[in-house]
Amino acid sequence: MVITSAHIPAIVALIAGGLILIMPRLLNFIVAIYLIFIGLVGLGVFHALHL
C-alpha cells in the first residue's frame, strides 16, 4: 500500500480517535490543534514557507 496525501486525514483521525478513547481529556487539545492546523493550511501559511 502506498501512502499518499489523501491518506493522511484518515490516519490522523484514527490516531486521534484512539487517543481520545484512551484519554478523553485529550479531546480539547486534539480539536484545538486540528483547528489551528486547518486554519493555517487554509490561509496558505505552509505554502508560503515552502513546506
WOQUIPE-V476949 format. One record per pair of residues at least 24 apart in sequence whose C-alpha atoms are under 7 Angstrom apart, sorted by the first residue. I is the first residue (numbers start at 1). GAP is how many residues later the second one is. D is the distance in whole Angstrom. If there is no record, write none. Layout:
<<I	GAP	D> <I	GAP	D>>
This chain:
none
